[in-house]
Amino acid sequence: MKIHKTIGVCVAILVSSFVFLWAQEDRVGFPRDYEKSFKLYHVFNREERPQLREIWINPVGAQAESGKVFPYGTIIVMVTYDAKAQDGKPLQDDRGLYIKGKTNRVDVMRKEKGYGEAYGASRSGEWEFNAYSPDGKLRPGDAARCAKCHIDASTTDFVFTAKELKK
């Protein structure tokens, strides 16, 4: 009986270790050259923070047809900036967009065949997600939260800004 408990504990530790390592694997990748090789297609304010967000897409994804799913190999980058402020109020440009302050984070989503399984019930199609610091270092723990949120965009292949891409 004691040997069975010991084996059970060892198996549990191995499985837990494997799941932890798999969850930490970066299958998305930080695209260091996105500002040179990707297309900026949407910029908007996030007023409740206040932040400015830019959405970039790689050439593969930019070829997606309106109303269709994004092709495998699509990479979408969302860069979040803190808004510059004066007297506690965010500064805006002539279009009403917040003026960029410090880069807060860089979120990346990537679509590949078979991606997304690790999210279980929170799976958002064949997309995987990761969050990075501005210097490209992985911010562990954010990916599952991103996947769960993107379920709400299931009618547009799990991409909230799909309609803006075609404008």
C-alpha positions in Angstrom: 0.0 0.0 0.0 2.8 2.4 0.9 4.5 1.8 -2.5 1.3 2.6 -4.3 1.1 6.0 -2.5 4.7 6.7 -3.3 4.2 5.9 -6.9 1.1 8.0 -7.0 2.9 11.0 -5.5 5.8 10.6 -8.0 3.4 10.5 -10.9 1.5 13.5 -9.7 4.8 15.5 -9.3 5.9 14.5 -12.8 2.6 15.4 -14.4 2.5 18.7 -12.6 6.0 19.5 -13.7 5.2 18.6 -17.3 2.1 20.8 -17.3 4.0 23.7 -15.7 6.8 23.5 -18.2 4.4 23.1 -21.1 2.4 26.1 -20.0 5.6 28.2 -19.8 6.7 27.2 -23.3 6.6 30.2 -25.6 5.1 28.9 -28.8 4.0 32.4 -29.8 7.3 34.3 -29.9 8.0 37.9 -29.6 8.2 39.5 -33.1 11.0 42.0 -32.6 10.7 43.5 -36.0 6.9 44.1 -36.0 7.2 47.9 -36.5 9.1 47.3 -39.7 7.4 44.3 -41.2 3.8 44.3 -39.8 0.9 46.6 -40.8 -0.5 49.0 -38.2 -4.3 48.7 -38.7 -6.0 50.0 -35.6 -5.2 52.5 -32.8 -7.6 53.3 -29.9 -7.9 54.6 -26.4 -8.6 52.4 -23.5 -10.3 55.1 -21.4 -10.7 53.2 -18.1 -6.9 52.9 -17.6 -6.1 55.4 -19.5 -4.0 53.8 -22.2 -3.4 53.9 -25.9 -3.3 50.7 -27.8 -1.9 49.9 -31.3 -2.8 46.7 -33.2 -0.4 45.4 -35.8 -0.7 42.3 -38.1 1.9 40.4 -40.1 1.6 40.1 -43.9 0.1 36.6 -43.7 -2.8 37.8 -41.6 -3.3 41.1 -43.5 -4.3 39.0 -46.5 -7.3 37.6 -44.7 -10.6 38.1 -46.5 -13.3 40.0 -44.7 -15.7 37.6 -42.9 -13.3 34.6 -43.3 -11.0 33.0 -40.8 -7.5 34.2 -40.5 -4.9 31.9 -42.2 -2.4 29.8 -40.2 0.7 31.8 -39.6 -1.2 35.0 -38.7 0.4 37.0 -35.9 -1.3 40.0 -34.3 0.5 42.3 -31.9 -1.2 44.7 -29.4 1.1 47.3 -27.9 -0.2 49.1 -24.8 1.1 52.5 -23.9 0.4 54.5 -20.7 -1.1 57.8 -21.8 0.9 60.9 -21.0 -1.0 63.1 -18.6 -1.1 66.7 -17.3 -2.8 67.7 -14.1 -4.1 64.1 -13.8 -5.8 64.1 -17.2 -4.6 62.2 -20.3 -3.2 64.3 -23.1 -4.8 63.8 -26.5 -3.8 64.6 -30.1 -6.0 66.3 -32.6 -7.7 63.0 -33.4 -8.7 62.5 -29.8 -6.2 59.7 -29.3 -4.1 59.6 -26.1 -0.5 60.7 -26.5 1.9 57.7 -26.0 3.8 57.6 -22.8 5.8 54.6 -21.6 5.2 51.2 -23.3 3.3 49.1 -20.8 3.2 45.7 -22.4 3.1 43.8 -25.7 0.5 41.1 -26.2 0.9 38.7 -29.1 -1.5 36.1 -30.6 -0.5 33.5 -33.1 -2.6 31.1 -35.2 -1.2 27.7 -36.1 -2.7 24.4 -36.8 -3.5 22.6 -33.5 -2.7 25.6 -31.4 -4.9 26.5 -28.4 -5.4 23.0 -26.9 -3.5 23.9 -23.6 -6.4 26.3 -22.7 -8.9 23.6 -22.4 -12.4 25.0 -21.9 -11.0 28.5 -22.5 -9.7 27.6 -26.0 -10.2 30.3 -28.6 -9.9 28.4 -31.8 -6.3 27.6 -33.0 -4.8 30.7 -31.4 -2.2 30.9 -28.7 -1.4 34.0 -26.7 1.4 35.5 -24.7 2.2 38.8 -23.0 5.7 40.3 -23.0 7.4 43.2 -21.4 8.5 46.0 -23.8 12.0 44.4 -24.0 10.5 41.1 -25.2 10.6 39.1 -21.9 7.7 36.7 -21.4 5.2 37.7 -18.7 4.1 34.3 -17.4 0.5 33.7 -16.4 -1.3 36.1 -18.8 -1.9 33.7 -21.7 -4.8 31.7 -20.3 -6.6 35.0 -19.3 -6.2 36.2 -22.9 -7.6 33.0 -24.4 -10.6 33.1 -22.1 -11.4 36.7 -23.0 -11.0 36.1 -26.8 -13.8 33.5 -26.6 -16.1 36.5 -26.8 -14.9 37.2 -30.3 -15.8 33.8 -31.7 -17.8 35.2 -34.6 -14.7 36.9 -36.0 -12.2 34.0 -35.6 -11.5 35.2 -32.0 -10.1 38.5 -33.1 -11.8 41.6 -31.6 -10.5 44.0 -34.3 -11.1 41.9 -37.4 -13.5 44.4 -38.8 -11.0 47.3 -38.4 -8.5 45.4 -40.5 -10.6 45.8 -43.6 -11.3 49.5 -43.2 
